[in-house]
Amino acid sequence: MISRAVAADALVWDLAGLGLDAADVDALQWAETARRMHERGARLLSLWGEQHGSDAQSGLPGGGEAGAGGFAVLALWLHDEGLQLAGLRLPAGLLYPGLHESFPVAARLQRALRDLLGPRAQGMDPRPWLRHDAWPEHWHPLRRDAGARPPAPPAEPYAYVSVQGRGVHEIGVGPVHAGIIEPGQFRFSVLGEQVLRLEQRLGWTHKGVAALLRGRDPAGVARLGARLSGDSTVAGAWAACMAVETAARVRIPPRALWLRALLLERERVANHLADIGAIAGDTGLAFGLSQFSLLKEQVLRLNLSAFGARWPMNALCPGGVCGEPDEQALRALDDQCLSLRDDARVLLAAFEQHAGLQDRLRGTGRVEPDLARRLGMLGLAARASGQALDLRVGMAPYDRLELRVPVHAGGDVAARLAQRFDELFESLRLCRELLRTLPGGDLLAPWPRDPGACAPGWALGLVEGWRGPVLVALRMGRDGRVEQAHTHDASWQNWPALEWAAARDIVADFPLINKSFNLSYSGHDG
C-alpha cells in the first residue's frame, strides 16, 4: 500500500514517502502483483513508462540507478483499500509481461506506450495506436535521444479485425465527423441493420501532453492540466495542481478547497444538462434538447459572471484558487441551484411519461454489470452498470457533505440517462451545501520559494471528474520542474465498453448509444 500524502484534499499518494509495497519489482513480482490485483477485483487505473539514464534516478519509489538508457513501466491499480503502484525496470531490454489478459484496458495502454517510448508487452496487439503513420515505427517521440521527427513513412492500411460470413459487410465512419465533433474512427461489421462488431481507432487528437509537460513549473502544469479536455477543465486542473502540491507538500486552505469542489460540481452539472438534452435529441425529442441546452447555457453564463469564464480554465492554481465570487454572485449561484433543480424535475417527469422516448432507451446499448466489472469501467457509465465507485467518497470536502452515490444496474441508455439525472440533483444539492458551509480564510497557500523544495520522484493527482477519474502523474526534478509526466482520462476504460454496447443493436441506434457514454477523444488521446 502506498502511503497517503500530506495533501488533504483528495485521494493523492506521495510516492516519495514510506510504506511502498511492491513498488519496485522484477518481472516475476510484476506478474504476481497483477495476479493479486486481479484476484481482489482491483481496477487498472493506468499504465505508462519512463526513460532514465545513469546520471539520473529512475523516479521509481525506492530510487536507485538503472543504467544508461534504461526504461521502466509503471502500473497503477485502484482497489478497495486505496491505490497500488508497481514499477518494473527494464535495464536489459524492452520486453515486459503484458497485463491485457487480466485487465482489458491494458491492451490499448500497452500499444500507446510502445508507440511513444518503445517497451513492448509480451503477447500484445502489434498494431499501432497513436502514431497513425505520423512517424516511423522505430522512432519513439518520448525518448530523450529521439531527435527531430523523421519524415513520415508511407501510409499503410490499418488491420481492422474482419468479420466473415454471408451477407456481412462493413461500414466505415470517421475519423472526420460532422460539426465540431473531434476525430475518431469506427468500423462497423453488420448483417443487415444489426451490428455484429464495432472496432474503434482513436488517437487522432494526440497532442503530446507528456512532452508538453516536461520542464514546466507548477503554474504551467496547472494551465495545461485545465486544457486536457475542454469539458473537464476543473477536474484536469485540480488533478494537476494536486500532483504539484503533493510534491511540494503544500496543504491548500479550506476556503480554496470548498471553492474547488463548487467549481467541480458546476462542471458536472453543465455536462449532465448538455448530455441529457443531447440524448433526448438523438431520439428525435427536440423539445428535450432545446430545454436542457437552455439550462446548460444558464449555468455557463453564470460561470462567466461569477468566475470570469464560461469554462473556468484559469480558476485553479497551485496552492488554491485564483479568485472568488463576490457576495452577490454567491447568492446568484445558490438561487440558480434551486431554479435548475425545479426545472429539471419538471422535465424529468415529462421524460418518464413519454412512451416513445422510453421505448428507444430501454434495452438499448446495454453493458451488464458483470461485463462492466470485467472491463474495469469507471465513472458515470460504470455506475449506470452497477459499479458503486466514486472517488469523491472519503475525499475532502465531500467527506463532510454526506455524499450520496446513485447506482443503476440496468446498464442501458435508460440507465445512463437516469444516472445523469440522479447525479445532477445530487450535484445541485452539493453546490448549495458548499455555499452554505463555505469557510473563511485565504484562497492561496504560501508556495515554497525554493524550487528544490519539491520532493523528487513521482507525485500523483487523482480527481473524480464528471465523466470519471482524471489522473495526472508527474515526476518532479530537484529544480521543482517536471521531468516526466503522464495523464489519463477514464475514457480509456470506457471506450472498449462502447464497442460491446453497440453490438447486438442496429446501426441507427449507435449515435444514441455513443451519446449516452459521451466519452472524451482529447482527454483519451493525450
Secondary structure, DSSP 8 states (H G I E B T S, - for coil): ---B-S--SSS-BBTTSS---S-EE-HHHHHHHHHHHHHTT-EEEEEEEEEE-TTS---STT-----TTEEEEEEEEEETTEEEEEEEEESS-SEE---TTT-TTHHHHHHHHHHHT--EETT---S-SS-TTSS-TT--TTSTT--S----------------STTEEEEEE-SS-STT----EEEEEEETTEEEEEEEE--TT---HHHHHTT--HHHHHHHHTTSSGGGHHHHHHHHHHHHHHHHT----HHHHHHHHHHHHHHHHHHHHHHHHHHHHHTT-HHHHHHHHHHHHHHHHHHHHHHSSSS-TTSEETTEES----HHHHHHHHHHHHHHHHHHHHHHHHHHT-HHHHHHHTTTT---HHHHHHHT--HHHHHTTT----TTTT-TTGGGTT------S--SHHHHHHHHHHHHHHHHHHHHHHHHT---S-SB----SSGGGS-SEEEEEEEE-SSSEEEEEEEE-TTSSEEEEEEEETHHHHHHHHHHHHTTSBGGGHHHHHHHH---SHHHH-
